[in-house]
Amino acid sequence: MSSETDTAPPDNGEPIGARGHNPRAEVAFRSMATAAGLTIVAAIALIAVFLLVRAVPSIRANEANFFTSTQFNTDDANHLRFGIRDLFMTTVMSALFALVIAVPIGVGIALFLTQYAPKVLARPFSVLVDLLAAVPSIVFGLWGYLVLAHYLSPIEQFFNDNLGWFFLFKQGNVSIQGGGTIFTAGIVLAAMILPIITSVSREVFNLTPRSHVEAAQALGATKWEVVRMTVLPYGRSGVIAGSMLGLGRALGETIAVLMVLRTASTAGHWSLFDGGYTFASKIASAASEFSQALPTGAYIAAGFVLFVLTFVVNALARFAAGGKVNG
């Protein structure tokens, strides 16, 4: 009968797993992984440098204050007068309004699909929500312009008549009739970012440790208490991440906003009933006229501000999500 030492593998002093180790393969894999990670950093840096280099000459030739002016006149290349005040206001207002609408609805749908809906219903409903993300922007724009704006006009008029004393619902720089306002654009953007927020939140809620849920149930917690004490705290960072992904989409959306939002000849007043251009829609509206360096640089300067704004938003979201996890 063989002994235990006869069946044990010989001990030659090598650590377990060291046999067959190839240092060259390890170095090659580490180098490829590092290069892949640095690629995106290099791409972002190159985009920023390109935008900045092309924007600086136009900013120097600008005869108006770039940050506070409400004008954006690039018709005369020798007398540029452009500023980003209204572009910044319209972009931020429409994106934040969309986020305020989409986040509660998206989180609610995610909770329903993961905690309340039977599996026979949750799976097809999840697919339906995900398919909403595949709808082209121009379809959302047509829907907002031809259908939604008409039905929202009475609602906007109601808010203006009853809450017009509050700056968000004050009469803006365009007519409420027709619905081509930030209010309408924000709802269209909310529909566009809803599947992003819902999908990310749903996946994070599904990862809630079963032991946490069972512990809360063992203490006699109701279904809502289980969700409030275990699912929501565990998925908080995921909800923030999904919300910021949606916000990034809303900040940079072009075609749908260009179709829905009515242009304005006067400055905005930080009202949901204002019109105008976002950064992206302003650049898209003039893309066919980019033939001269200085006027084109004015739009590139606006694009650089949008680039920085999106970068800062995502950086703050990353910090907030990390803080919540560590806390």
C-alpha positions as CSV (number, residue, x, y, z in Angstrom):
1,M,0.0,0.0,0.0
2,S,1.4,3.4,-1.1
3,S,2.0,6.0,1.6
4,E,0.8,9.6,1.6
5,T,4.3,10.8,0.7
6,D,4.3,8.6,-2.4
7,T,1.2,10.3,-3.8
8,A,2.2,13.9,-2.9
9,P,3.8,16.0,-5.6
10,P,7.6,16.5,-5.2
11,D,8.6,19.6,-3.3
12,N,11.4,21.3,-5.2
13,G,11.2,24.6,-3.4
14,E,9.0,26.4,-6.0
15,P,5.9,28.2,-4.8
16,I,2.6,26.8,-6.0
17,G,1.7,28.2,-9.4
18,A,5.3,29.1,-10.2
19,R,5.7,26.1,-12.6
20,G,5.3,27.2,-16.2
21,H,5.7,30.9,-15.3
22,N,6.9,33.0,-18.2
23,P,8.3,36.3,-17.2
24,R,8.3,37.6,-20.8
25,A,4.5,36.9,-21.1
26,E,3.9,38.7,-17.8
27,V,5.8,41.8,-19.0
28,A,4.1,41.7,-22.4
29,F,0.6,41.5,-20.8
30,R,1.4,44.3,-18.3
31,S,2.7,46.5,-21.1
32,M,-0.4,45.9,-23.3
33,A,-2.8,46.6,-20.3
34,T,-0.9,49.8,-19.5
35,A,-0.9,50.9,-23.1
36,A,-4.7,50.2,-23.4
37,G,-5.3,52.3,-20.3
38,L,-3.1,55.2,-21.4
39,T,-4.7,55.3,-24.9
40,I,-7.9,56.9,-23.6
41,V,-5.9,59.4,-21.5
42,A,-3.8,60.3,-24.5
43,A,-7.0,60.7,-26.7
44,I,-8.6,63.0,-24.2
45,A,-5.4,65.1,-23.8
46,L,-5.1,65.4,-27.6
47,I,-8.7,66.4,-28.0
48,A,-8.3,69.1,-25.4
49,V,-5.1,70.4,-26.9
50,F,-6.6,70.5,-30.4
51,L,-9.7,72.4,-29.2
52,L,-7.6,74.8,-27.2
53,V,-5.1,75.6,-30.0
54,R,-7.9,76.2,-32.4
55,A,-9.9,78.3,-30.0
56,V,-7.3,80.7,-28.6
57,P,-6.9,82.9,-31.8
58,S,-10.6,83.4,-32.0
59,I,-10.9,84.2,-28.3
60,R,-8.1,86.8,-28.7
61,A,-9.9,88.4,-31.6
62,N,-13.2,88.4,-29.7
63,E,-14.6,91.9,-29.1
64,A,-17.0,90.8,-26.5
65,N,-16.6,89.1,-23.1
66,F,-16.4,85.3,-23.8
67,F,-18.0,84.3,-20.5
68,T,-20.7,86.9,-19.9
69,S,-21.8,88.1,-23.4
70,T,-25.1,87.0,-24.7
71,Q,-24.1,87.6,-28.3
72,F,-22.8,85.0,-30.7
73,N,-22.1,86.9,-33.9
74,T,-19.4,85.4,-36.2
75,D,-20.7,86.8,-39.5
76,D,-17.9,89.3,-39.8
77,A,-14.5,87.5,-39.3
78,N,-12.9,90.9,-38.6
79,H,-15.3,91.8,-35.8
80,L,-16.1,88.7,-33.8
81,R,-18.5,89.2,-30.9
82,F,-19.4,86.0,-29.1
83,G,-20.0,84.7,-25.6
84,I,-21.2,81.5,-23.9
85,R,-23.6,82.9,-21.3
86,D,-26.8,81.9,-23.0
87,L,-25.3,78.7,-24.3
88,F,-24.2,77.7,-20.8
89,M,-27.5,78.6,-19.3
90,T,-29.6,76.7,-21.8
91,T,-27.4,73.6,-21.7
92,V,-27.3,73.4,-17.9
93,M,-31.0,74.1,-17.5
94,S,-32.2,71.6,-20.0
95,A,-29.8,68.9,-18.8
96,L,-30.5,69.4,-15.1
97,F,-34.3,69.5,-15.7
98,A,-34.0,66.2,-17.6
99,L,-32.1,64.7,-14.7
100,V,-34.6,65.8,-12.1
101,I,-37.3,64.0,-14.1
102,A,-35.4,60.9,-15.2
103,V,-33.6,59.9,-12.0
104,P,-36.7,59.2,-9.8
105,I,-38.5,57.5,-12.6
106,G,-35.5,55.4,-13.6
107,V,-34.7,54.4,-10.0
108,G,-38.4,53.5,-9.5
109,I,-38.4,51.3,-12.6
110,A,-35.2,49.6,-11.5
111,L,-36.6,48.9,-8.1
112,F,-39.8,47.5,-9.6
113,L,-38.0,45.2,-11.9
114,T,-35.6,43.9,-9.3
115,Q,-37.7,43.8,-6.1
116,Y,-41.4,43.7,-7.0
117,A,-42.1,42.4,-10.5
118,P,-42.4,38.7,-11.1
119,K,-39.6,37.2,-13.3
120,V,-42.1,36.5,-16.1
121,L,-42.8,40.2,-16.3
122,A,-39.4,41.6,-15.3
123,R,-37.4,40.1,-18.2
124,P,-39.5,41.4,-21.1
125,F,-40.0,44.7,-19.4
126,S,-36.3,45.1,-19.0
127,V,-35.7,44.4,-22.6
128,L,-38.3,47.0,-23.6
129,V,-36.6,49.6,-21.5
130,D,-33.2,48.8,-22.9
131,L,-34.6,49.0,-26.5
132,L,-35.6,52.6,-25.7
133,A,-31.9,53.4,-25.8
134,A,-31.7,52.3,-29.4
135,V,-34.2,54.9,-30.7
136,P,-32.3,57.4,-32.8
137,S,-32.1,61.0,-31.6
138,I,-33.9,62.4,-34.6
139,V,-36.9,60.2,-33.7
140,F,-37.0,61.8,-30.3
141,G,-36.7,65.2,-31.9
142,L,-39.6,64.6,-34.2
143,W,-41.7,63.3,-31.4
144,G,-40.9,66.3,-29.2
145,Y,-41.5,68.8,-32.0
146,L,-44.6,67.4,-33.6
147,V,-46.4,65.7,-30.7
148,L,-45.1,66.5,-27.2
149,A,-44.7,70.3,-27.6
150,H,-48.4,70.6,-28.6
151,Y,-49.6,68.8,-25.5
152,L,-47.2,70.5,-23.1
153,S,-48.2,74.1,-24.1
154,P,-51.3,74.2,-21.7
155,I,-49.2,72.7,-18.9
156,E,-46.5,75.3,-19.4
157,Q,-49.1,78.1,-19.5
158,F,-50.6,76.8,-16.2
159,F,-47.3,76.9,-14.5
160,N,-46.6,80.4,-15.8
161,D,-50.0,81.7,-14.7
162,N,-49.8,80.2,-11.2
163,L,-46.1,80.1,-10.4
164,G,-44.8,82.9,-12.6
165,W,-43.5,84.7,-9.6
166,F,-40.8,82.0,-9.3
167,F,-37.9,82.6,-11.7
168,L,-38.0,79.0,-13.1
169,F,-41.6,79.5,-14.3
170,K,-41.4,83.1,-15.4
171,Q,-42.3,84.0,-19.0
172,G,-39.1,83.5,-20.9
173,N,-37.6,84.9,-24.1
174,V,-39.9,82.9,-26.4
175,S,-43.6,82.3,-26.6
176,I,-44.9,79.5,-24.5
177,Q,-47.4,78.6,-27.3
178,G,-45.9,75.9,-29.4
179,G,-43.8,74.4,-26.6
180,G,-40.4,75.1,-28.0
181,T,-38.9,75.8,-24.6
182,I,-36.3,74.4,-22.2
183,F,-39.2,72.7,-20.4
184,T,-40.1,70.7,-23.5
185,A,-36.5,70.0,-24.4
186,G,-35.8,68.8,-20.9
187,I,-38.7,66.3,-21.0
188,V,-37.4,65.0,-24.4
189,L,-33.9,64.6,-22.9
190,A,-35.4,62.8,-19.9
191,A,-36.9,60.2,-22.1
192,M,-33.6,59.8,-23.9
193,I,-31.5,59.3,-20.7
194,L,-34.1,57.2,-18.9
195,P,-32.9,53.8,-20.2
196,I,-29.3,54.6,-19.2
197,I,-30.2,55.4,-15.6
198,T,-32.6,52.5,-15.4
199,S,-30.2,49.9,-16.8
200,V,-27.3,50.9,-14.5
201,S,-29.5,51.1,-11.4
202,R,-31.1,47.7,-12.2
203,E,-27.7,46.0,-12.5
204,V,-26.4,47.5,-9.3
205,F,-29.6,46.6,-7.3
206,N,-29.3,43.0,-8.6
207,L,-25.9,42.8,-7.0
208,T,-27.2,43.5,-3.5
209,P,-25.8,40.7,-1.2
210,R,-28.5,38.2,-0.5
211,S,-27.3,37.9,3.1
212,H,-28.1,41.6,3.7
213,V,-31.6,41.2,2.4
214,E,-32.2,38.0,4.5
215,A,-30.8,39.7,7.6
216,A,-33.3,42.6,7.2
217,Q,-36.1,40.1,6.7
218,A,-35.1,38.1,9.7
219,L,-35.4,41.3,11.8
220,G,-39.1,41.6,10.6
221,A,-38.5,44.4,8.0
222,T,-41.2,45.0,5.5
223,K,-40.5,45.0,1.8
224,W,-40.0,48.7,1.7
225,E,-37.8,48.7,4.7
226,V,-35.6,46.0,3.1
227,V,-35.3,48.2,0.0
228,R,-34.6,51.3,2.1
229,M,-32.0,49.6,4.5
230,T,-30.2,47.3,2.1
231,V,-30.9,47.8,-1.6
232,L,-30.8,51.6,-1.9
233,P,-27.6,52.1,0.3
234,Y,-25.8,49.3,-1.6
235,G,-26.7,50.7,-5.0
236,R,-26.3,54.4,-4.2
237,S,-22.9,54.7,-6.0
238,G,-24.4,52.9,-9.0
239,V,-27.4,55.3,-9.1
240,I,-25.0,58.3,-9.0
241,A,-22.9,56.8,-11.8
242,G,-25.9,56.1,-14.0
243,S,-27.3,59.5,-13.4
244,M,-24.0,61.1,-14.4
245,L,-23.8,59.0,-17.5
246,G,-27.3,60.3,-18.3
247,L,-26.3,63.8,-17.6
248,G,-23.3,63.6,-19.9
249,R,-25.7,62.3,-22.6
250,A,-28.1,65.2,-22.0
251,L,-25.3,67.8,-22.0
252,G,-24.1,66.7,-25.4
253,E,-27.3,65.9,-27.1
254,T,-27.6,67.7,-30.4
255,I,-30.2,66.8,-33.0
256,A,-33.2,66.3,-30.7
257,V,-32.6,69.6,-28.9
258,L,-31.9,71.5,-32.2
259,M,-35.3,70.3,-33.5
260,V,-37.3,71.0,-30.3
261,L,-35.8,74.1,-28.8
262,R,-37.0,77.4,-30.4
263,T,-34.3,80.0,-31.0
264,A,-34.4,83.3,-29.2
265,S,-33.3,86.8,-30.2
266,T,-33.0,88.0,-26.6
267,A,-31.0,86.8,-23.6
268,G,-32.4,84.1,-21.3
269,H,-33.4,84.6,-17.7
270,W,-32.7,81.1,-16.2
271,S,-36.3,80.2,-16.8
272,L,-37.7,76.8,-18.0
273,F,-39.7,78.8,-20.5
274,D,-36.6,80.3,-22.2
275,G,-35.5,79.2,-25.7
276,G,-32.1,79.4,-27.4
277,Y,-29.3,77.1,-28.2
278,T,-27.3,74.6,-26.2
279,F,-23.5,74.2,-26.9
280,A,-24.0,71.2,-29.1
281,S,-27.0,72.5,-31.0
282,K,-25.3,75.8,-31.6
283,I,-22.3,74.1,-33.1
284,A,-24.4,71.8,-35.2
285,S,-26.6,74.6,-36.5
286,A,-23.5,76.4,-38.0
287,A,-21.5,73.3,-39.0
288,S,-22.1,73.9,-42.7
289,E,-20.5,77.4,-42.5
290,F,-17.1,76.4,-41.1
291,S,-15.0,77.8,-43.8
292,Q,-13.0,80.5,-42.1
293,A,-10.5,79.9,-39.3
294,L,-11.6,82.7,-36.8
295,P,-15.4,82.2,-37.0
296,T,-14.9,78.4,-36.8
297,G,-12.6,78.9,-33.8
298,A,-15.5,80.7,-32.0
299,Y,-17.6,77.5,-32.2
300,I,-14.6,75.4,-31.3
301,A,-14.2,77.6,-28.2
302,A,-17.8,76.8,-27.3
303,G,-17.1,73.1,-27.9
304,F,-14.0,73.3,-25.5
305,V,-16.2,74.7,-22.8
306,L,-18.7,71.8,-23.3
307,F,-15.7,69.4,-23.2
308,V,-14.5,70.8,-19.9
309,L,-18.0,71.0,-18.4
310,T,-18.7,67.3,-19.2
311,F,-15.3,66.3,-17.8
312,V,-15.8,68.2,-14.6
313,V,-19.3,66.7,-14.1
314,N,-18.0,63.2,-14.5
315,A,-15.1,63.9,-12.2
316,L,-17.4,65.2,-9.5
317,A,-19.7,62.2,-10.0
318,R,-16.8,59.9,-9.6
319,F,-15.8,61.6,-6.4
320,A,-19.3,61.6,-5.1
321,A,-19.8,57.9,-5.9
322,G,-16.5,57.0,-4.3
323,G,-17.3,59.1,-1.2
324,K,-20.6,57.3,-0.8
325,V,-19.0,53.9,-1.1
326,N,-16.3,54.7,1.4
327,G,-18.8,56.3,3.8
